[in-house]
Every structure is written in structure tokens, then in C-alpha cells.
Amino acid sequence: MSLLDDEPRIVIVSQRSYYTPVFRTSAYEFEDVICAVDHADLLLPTFETSPLTQRLLGKISQYGSICVEPKRRRPDSTRLMMDYEILFENVCECHELVDHEQIM
């Protein structure tokens, strides 16, 4: 495959849209370098919370003195529309892996 092709050959599943500790910034910079050097698509999964849960947590935060985050969030349904040669996902621990059944 030539680098002159317009079709991206790499898909990068990044955590930067929902997980932003300072120690992960070098990994996000590495993803940016891959996108700059080769043809790559950057996939930024987000997590959805039901409207009822959002309202409930908002009321708890508004009237209580604590901030509550939902413990179990599910990825929204993002689907890949083309085939890629390489899937890249950089994680520190196993539990950080996104369920790839959701995106493929």
C-alpha cells in the first residue's frame, strides 16, 4: 500500500475522550504522531448515561454535598464503516479495554 492512498489503513481507539489523567498524555501524543505520519482514523468512544440517571445524579449533586459518578457506563454504539489493516488501542490495564464488539 502506498502512502499516497487516501484510504486510512489504521484505526486508533483512543481513551482521550473520557480518561484524561496526566500520566496518559504521552500515549495521546503518540496517537497524534501515528495520525500525522500515516493515514489513520482516530476513534473517540464516548459513554452514554440514561437521561433518568443523569437527572438523578444532577439532583444529588445539587442538593447534596457530594458528586456522584455512574459506576457502570456503557459505550455508545459507534460502528466502523470500513476495513482497516491495523487496530491500535493503548491501555495500561486489562479493564481499560473497550468492548470491540460494540465498535465493529
C-alpha positions in Angstrom: 0.0 0.0 0.0 1.3 3.4 -0.9 1.3 6.3 1.5 -0.3 8.3 -1.4 -3.6 6.5 -0.9 -6.4 8.4 0.6 -7.9 5.5 2.5 -6.8 5.3 6.1 -5.3 1.9 7.0 -5.1 2.3 10.8 -7.8 2.9 13.3 -6.8 4.1 16.7 -9.2 3.7 19.6 -8.3 6.4 22.0 -9.3 6.9 25.6 -8.7 10.7 25.5 -12.4 11.5 25.3 -13.2 10.0 28.7 -10.0 9.2 30.5 -7.6 12.1 31.0 -5.0 11.6 33.8 -1.7 13.4 33.3 0.4 10.3 33.0 -1.5 9.3 29.8 -0.6 12.4 27.9 2.5 10.8 26.3 0.2 8.0 25.0 -2.1 10.5 23.4 0.8 12.3 21.9 2.0 9.0 20.4 -1.5 8.5 18.9 -1.2 12.0 17.3 2.2 11.1 15.8 0.7 8.0 14.2 -2.1 10.1 12.7 0.5 12.6 11.4 2.9 10.1 9.9 0.5 7.6 8.4 -3.1 7.5 7.3 -5.1 6.8 10.4 -8.6 7.3 11.8 -8.9 8.3 15.4 -11.9 6.8 17.1 -13.0 8.6 20.3 -15.6 6.4 22.0 -17.9 8.2 24.5 -20.1 6.6 27.2 -23.8 7.2 27.5 -25.8 7.6 30.7 -29.5 7.3 30.6 -31.4 10.6 30.9 -33.1 9.4 34.1 -29.7 8.6 35.7 -28.3 12.0 34.6 -31.2 13.8 36.2 -31.0 11.8 39.4 -27.2 12.3 39.7 -27.7 16.0 39.0 -30.3 16.3 41.8 -28.0 14.5 44.2 -25.1 16.9 43.3 -27.4 19.9 43.5 -29.0 19.2 46.9 -26.3 17.1 48.5 -22.7 17.9 49.2 -21.3 15.0 47.1 -20.6 14.4 43.4 -21.7 11.0 42.2 -20.4 9.4 39.0 -22.2 6.4 37.5 -20.3 3.2 38.3 -21.1 1.3 35.2 -21.3 3.1 31.9 -21.8 1.5 28.6 -20.1 2.7 25.4 -22.4 4.3 22.8 -22.9 2.4 19.7 -20.2 3.5 17.3 -19.7 1.4 14.2 -16.7 1.2 11.8 -17.8 1.7 8.2 -14.7 0.3 6.5 -12.0 -2.3 6.9 -8.6 -1.4 8.4 -5.3 -3.2 8.4 -4.4 -2.3 11.9 -6.4 -1.7 15.1 -4.4 0.2 17.8 -5.5 0.7 21.3 -3.0 1.6 24.1 -4.1 0.6 27.5 -2.4 0.3 30.9 -4.6 -2.4 32.4 -7.0 -5.1 31.1 -10.1 -3.4 32.4 -9.5 -0.4 30.2 -10.1 -2.3 27.0 -13.3 -1.2 25.2 -15.6 -4.0 24.1 -14.7 -4.2 20.4 -17.9 -5.9 19.7 -19.5 -2.5 20.2 -17.5 -0.8 17.5 -17.1 -3.5 14.9 
